[in-house]
Every structure is written in structure tokens, then in C-alpha cells.
Amino acid sequence: MADESHELIQVLTFNLGDSLFAINIATVREIIQSSVMTKVPLMPAFIRGIINLRGTVVPVIDLQSRFGWACADMGKKTCIVIIESTSTTGPSQLGLMVDSVSEVLEIARGDMEPPPHFGTAIQHELIEAMAKVQDAFLIILKPSRAVDMDVLTNLVAQEEMA
């Protein structure tokens, strides 16, 4: 039986403000430069709009706003990470607006720690793991919670009721 602590996972790292985040590369479909987004009326601030990606309507989530921070500014390095998301209606594509994409890293499962229950800028339920990379901590997001379409739909419904 293989030692799971040596199993490597690949993650795409990206920046949001001064923080370094990652997402499992298996969920990433492509990375595109930020493009013109069509705003959708009555949507919460974290849904920046929709884009047309080769004939498919793709909602774009501002991750900074999703995490309760101020809406992200569009800069020269801003890009949209297209991921495959699942919901009760099946798989769909979703765009994550990030300040910049850094690199793909391989991280051993043994080098990953469970998320803390305090001391992070986002809810610990959204974090799959923490990993030390050079002198900084890398927050590895749990896409099934951070950007799950059913969870986002429930958040939109809660904002409408407030």
C-alpha cells in the first residue's frame, strides 16, 4: 500500500490582494485574460457578471468579494480562471476573477495541514488545506464550497431576503 502522505497533488496558485491561494488543477479548464463582462441586474456584488466563452454563458465570481473583502480592481494582470463546477443541475463552467495567476505547484499531501478554525481571512469551511510554500502559507480552496453553484444560489437567495 502506497504512503498517501507522499502523494502529490497539483494546484494552480493565484493572488488575491496580498494573499496566495490555490485550487486543485483538476478543476481548472483554462485561464483567460479578463474580458468585457455583462452585468446581471439584482445580483450580489460577488457576481461580477457573465462572459461569452465560445458560445457558453459563464458567470464570473469576484473571489475577493465572495470572501467578504472589497470588490477587486481590474488590473493588467487580472484574469479569469475557468473551472468546472458542479451543482444539482449537473456540471457547468464558472469563472473566478483573480488578481494574477502565479504557477502550478506540486504539493505532497503530507505537507498539507487542515484549515484552522480561526486566524484566516475567509471561512474555514471554504479551505481544503493549508500548505507552507517558501516563507508563506498557501490557502488551498475547496471548490465544492467556495464556488459551488448551489451554495452561491443559496447566498443570492439570502441576500434577496435581507
DRENNU-146690 format. One line per field, with one value per atom (N, C-alpha, C): residue number from 1; x, y, z. Coordinates in pm, whole numbers, plus 50000, padded with zeros to 5 digits. Atoms other than C-alpha are relative to their C-alpha. Layout:
residues N
kolmi c(NUM,...)
c1 c(X,...)
c2 c(Y,...)
c3 c(Z,...)
end
This chain:
residues 162
kolmi c(1,1,1,2,2,2,3,3,3,4,4,4,5,5,5,6,6,6,7,7,7,8,8,8,9,9,9,10,10,10,11,11,11,12,12,12,13,13,13,14,14,14,15,15,15,16,16,16,17,17,17,18,18,18,19,19,19,20,20,20,21,21,21,22,22,22,23,23,23,24,24,24,25,25,25,26,26,26,27,27,27,28,28,28,29,29,29,30,30,30,31,31,31,32,32,32,33,33,33,34,34,34,35,35,35,36,36,36,37,37,37,38,38,38,39,39,39,40,40,40,41,41,41,42,42,42,43,43,43,44,44,44,45,45,45,46,46,46,47,47,47,48,48,48,49,49,49,50,50,50,51,51,51,52,52,52,53,53,53,54,54,54,55,55,55,56,56,56,57,57,57,58,58,58,59,59,59,60,60,60,61,61,61,62,62,62,63,63,63,64,64,64,65,65,65,66,66,66,67,67,67,68,68,68,69,69,69,70,70,70,71,71,71,72,72,72,73,73,73,74,74,74,75,75,75,76,76,76,77,77,77,78,78,78,79,79,79,80,80,80,81,81,81,82,82,82,83,83,83,84,84,84,85,85,85,86,86,86,87,87,87,88,88,88,89,89,89,90,90,90,91,91,91,92,92,92,93,93,93,94,94,94,95,95,95,96,96,96,97,97,97,98,98,98,99,99,99,100,100,100,101,101,101,102,102,102,103,103,103,104,104,104,105,105,105,106,106,106,107,107,107,108,108,108,109,109,109,110,110,110,111,111,111,112,112,112,113,113,113,114,114,114,115,115,115,116,116,116,117,117,117,118,118,118,119,119,119,120,120,120,121,121,121,122,122,122,123,123,123,124,124,124,125,125,125,126,126,126,127,127,127,128,128,128,129,129,129,130,130,130,131,131,131,132,132,132,133,133,133,134,134,134,135,135,135,136,136,136,137,137,137,138,138,138,139,139,139,140,140,140,141,141,141,142,142,142,143,143,143,144,144,144,145,145,145,146,146,146,147,147,147,148,148,148,149,149,149,150,150,150,151,151,151,152,152,152,153,153,153,154,154,154,155,155,155,156,156,156,157,157,157,158,158,158,159,159,159,160,160,160,161,161,161,162,162,162)
c1 c(50085,50000,50089,49917,50145,49974,50010,50211,49931,50078,49941,50063,49939,50150,50097,49909,50385,49928,50080,50102,50006,49992,50144,49868,50112,49859,50051,49963,49891,49895,50089,49745,50044,49974,49716,50001,49993,49833,49964,50039,49694,49996,50001,49692,49866,50114,49403,50052,49939,49532,50140,49868,49834,50006,50005,49728,50019,49976,49834,49901,50100,49562,50033,49984,49542,49870,50115,49287,50053,49955,49328,49991,49992,49435,49898,50098,49190,49869,50126,48902,50017,49974,49070,49990,50014,48968,50091,49913,49154,50012,49978,49282,49991,50015,49175,50027,49986,49255,49861,50131,48982,49943,50066,48730,49876,50121,48417,49895,50104,48155,49868,50133,47784,49946,50057,47638,49859,50134,47327,49929,50070,47068,49967,50041,46993,50087,49907,47295,50085,49911,47514,50133,49876,47844,50104,49897,48049,49978,50021,47889,50022,49960,48071,49924,50073,47874,50015,49987,47872,50086,49922,48104,49952,50028,48057,50131,49881,48313,49967,50026,48287,49854,50142,47907,49935,50054,47866,49997,50011,47739,50068,49923,47984,49990,50001,47915,50141,49868,48220,49985,50002,48273,50124,49890,48488,50034,49967,48664,50024,49977,48773,49867,50131,48413,49929,50061,48296,50049,49941,48529,49970,50039,48379,50093,49908,48660,49938,50046,48618,50008,49996,48544,50139,49868,48860,50004,49977,49001,50054,49948,49069,50138,49865,49442,50053,49940,49679,50015,49980,49735,49873,50125,49372,49961,50044,49250,49884,50114,48962,50042,49971,49023,49867,50122,48758,50011,50000,48673,49872,50118,48433,49937,50073,48172,49884,50114,47902,49887,50119,47551,49897,50105,47227,49952,50040,47165,50110,49891,47498,50120,49878,47840,49977,50005,47884,50134,49877,48164,49973,50008,48233,50134,49877,48485,50033,49952,48691,50093,49917,48828,50107,49887,49175,50093,49908,49440,50108,49900,49703,50018,49970,49791,50150,49857,50127,50061,49937,50221,49923,50052,50130,50106,49909,50284,49955,50030,50305,50025,49990,50240,49970,50023,50273,49889,50111,49963,50053,49940,50193,50042,49962,50287,49879,50124,49924,49945,50060,49758,49851,50143,49385,49981,50022,49234,49981,50022,49246,49856,50135,48922,50000,49991,49047,50128,49877,49308,50012,49995,49218,49901,50085,49059,49870,50123,48793,49951,50057,48562,50078,49921,48746,49931,50070,48475,50037,49964,48596,50141,49859,48951,50015,49971,49060,50120,49877,49407,50086,49897,49698,50132,49868,50049,50104,49892,50376,50079,49925,50540,50101,49892,50876,49974,50021,50809,49855,50140,50433,49908,50102,50120,49917,50084,49924,49865,50135,49548,49943,50055,49412,49849,50146,49045,49932,50084,48778,49892,50096,48593,49858,50135,48298,49924,50065,48226,50020,49969,48397,49923,50065,48236,49893,50105,47971,49876,50115,47675,49880,50113,47418,50022,49968,47594,49983,50012,47616,49854,50142,47247,49933,50056,47160,50044,49953,47377,49923,50078,47196,49860,50135,46860,49999,49992,46971,50013,49984,47079,49870,50128,46744,49901,50093,46560,50039,49952,46775,49950)
c2 c(49882,50000,50124,49879,50338,50096,49900,50608,50123,49888,50873,50134,49872,51144,50046,49963,51134,50024,49976,51154,50149,49860,51474,50043,49941,51698,50127,49878,51977,50106,49887,52316,50119,49873,52640,50108,49895,52929,50134,49868,53279,50095,49896,53608,50069,49913,53792,50098,49902,54112,49955,50042,54022,49852,50140,53659,49907,50102,53350,49886,50106,53096,49897,50105,52775,49925,50086,52545,49878,50123,52185,50015,49980,52188,49912,50088,51905,50071,49927,52157,50112,49887,52417,49956,50029,52418,50089,49908,52728,50131,49868,53072,50099,49899,53375,50138,49863,53742,50054,49943,53947,50064,49947,54048,50077,49925,54254,49907,50079,54124,50075,49942,54182,49989,50001,54285,49945,50057,54099,50074,49925,54305,49915,50058,54228,49885,50101,54005,50058,49949,54031,50044,49941,54215,49896,50099,53894,49936,50046,53801,50120,49883,54045,50010,49998,53946,49866,50121,53692,50033,49986,53635,49894,50096,53458,49928,50081,53178,49897,50086,53023,49952,50030,53042,49952,50043,52938,50119,49894,53180,49951,50038,53171,50112,49899,53356,50019,49969,53531,50046,49971,53537,50079,49922,53805,49934,50075,53587,50090,49909,53885,50039,49963,53998,49879,50124,53637,49972,50024,53621,50113,49892,53939,50119,49887,54172,50099,49902,54481,49938,50048,54417,50024,49991,54356,50107,49906,54623,49923,50063,54525,50060,49955,54546,49931,50059,54448,49848,50144,54101,49926,50064,54036,49897,50101,53714,49921,50081,53473,49853,50143,53112,49929,50074,52895,49863,50131,52597,49926,50085,52308,49994,50000,52342,49904,50092,52100,50058,49960,52161,49891,50100,51974,49986,50006,52055,49940,50062,51896,50092,49920,52026,50128,49874,52383,50071,49923,52630,50126,49883,52916,50072,49921,53200,50058,49942,53308,50116,49883,53662,50009,49994,53675,50112,49891,53948,49957,50054,53732,49852,50143,53368,49988,50014,53256,49881,50119,52897,49876,50129,52531,49936,50064,52360,49858,50133,52000,50002,50000,51959,49860,50131,51637,50012,49998,51554,50011,49993,51516,50140,49861,51885,50091,49922,51994,49984,49999,52089,50027,49965,52101,50149,49856,52451,50033,49959,52639,50048,49952,52736,50148,49856,53092,50050,49941,53331,50003,49987,53315,50107,49890,53590,49951,50054,53357,49885,50108,53097,49871,50123,52776,49891,50102,52571,50009,49980,52717,49951,50037,52592,49848,50144,52240,49971,50023,52271,50125,49896,52500,49929,50057,52438,50111,49902,52614,49994,49988,52735,50112,49907,52905,50059,49940,53155,50042,49957,53195,49878,50105,52992,50013,50009,52882,49947,50042,52860,49925,50082,52574,49996,49991,52637,49867,50116,52372,50045,49947,52446,49954,50049,52235,50090,49906,52501,50146,49860,52821,50052,49952,52837,49904,50092,52564,50079,49925,52685,49994,50009,52556,50090,49914,52735,50146,49862,53056,50039,49974,53030,50028,49978,53000,50135,49870,53306,50112,49899,53507,50009,50002,53400,50065,49940,53501,50151,49855,53847,50064,49946,53896,50012,50000,53815,50105,49906,54054,50142)
c3 c(50000,50000,50000,50014,49896,50117,49894,50155,49944,50052,50096,50029,49966,50263,49893,50109,49963,49868,50121,49708,49968,50043,49507,49936,50071,49406,49932,50071,49153,50027,49974,49237,49915,50068,49043,50107,49899,49260,49935,50047,49229,50117,49898,49417,50006,49971,49575,50102,49910,49726,50036,49954,49937,50035,49959,49988,49880,50101,49796,50021,49995,49717,49894,50101,49520,49986,50026,49367,49927,50063,49259,49848,50145,48894,49926,50065,48819,49971,50023,48840,49897,50090,48614,49855,50143,48247,49915,50074,48124,50076,49941,48215,49885,50106,48012,50059,49956,48029,50031,49968,48187,49875,50119,47927,50043,49972,47899,50059,49934,48137,49990,50000,48109,50142,49865,48443,49996,49990,48552,50113,49896,48742,50123,49873,49108,50048,49954,49156,50112,49895,49467,49942,50048,49437,49959,50035,49422,49864,50138,49089,49910,50079,48861,49869,50126,48552,49931,50081,48271,49879,50123,47977,49901,50105,47647,49969,50025,47625,49894,50114,47281,49995,50010,47286,50129,49871,47650,50095,49900,47913,50128,49882,48205,50103,49894,48532,50055,49947,48677,50145,49857,49054,50037,49945,49215,50134,49879,49474,50120,49888,49684,50063,49950,49716,50061,49948,49769,50141,49868,50070,50098,49911,50215,49998,50014,50107,49901,50100,49888,49861,50137,49521,49941,50061,49321,49893,50109,49095,49881,50122,48736,49972,50029,48668,49875,50120,48388,50010,49981,48538,50040,49962,48632,49895,50094,48478,50058,49961,48491,49986,49999,48587,49979,50032,48424,50065,49934,48642,49968,50012,48617,50137,49873,48889,49988,50002,48988,50083,49924,49112,49982,50012,49140,49855,50141,48772,49913,50076,48669,49990,50012,48568,49919,50076,48449,50018,49989,48393,50079,49915,48629,49990,50006,48605,50136,49875,48906,49965,50027,48881,50108,49907,49040,49957,50030,49064,49902,50092,48894,50028,49986,48833,50015,49974,48965,49927,50056,48883,50041,49958,48907,50089,49905,49210,50028,49950,49321,50149,49855,49690,50051,49940,49888,50103,49902,50090,50142,49867,50391,50039,49972,50360,50016,49987,50383,50141,49866,50711,49986,50004,50786,50026,49980,50784,50147,49861,51113,50018,49972,51282,50037,49975,51338,49932,50053,51207,49850,50145,50838,49960,50047,50635,49938,50058,50495,50089,49919,50647,49980,50010,50727,49919,50080,50552,49852,50140,50221,49969,50016,50278,50006,50000,50184,50089,49924,50335,49996,49999,50416,49972,50027,50287,50010,49990,50359,49869,50125,50038,50020,49969,50083,50138,49868,50366,50023,49988,50318,50007,50001,50374,49874,50119,50071,50046,49965,50120,49879,50108,49909,50018,49991,49839,49971,50023,49847,49902,50098,49520,50024,49976,49628,50098,49907,49896,49957,50030,49779,49880,50123,49436,49949,50039,49431,49960,50053,49224,50094,49908,49474,50121,49886,49762,49959,50047,49555,49980,50019,49464,50135,49867,49833,50057,49953,49912,49933,50072,49642,50060,49942,49787,50137,49867,50139,49990,50017,50015,49957,50046,49842,50116,49886,50167,50104,49899,50375,49977)
end
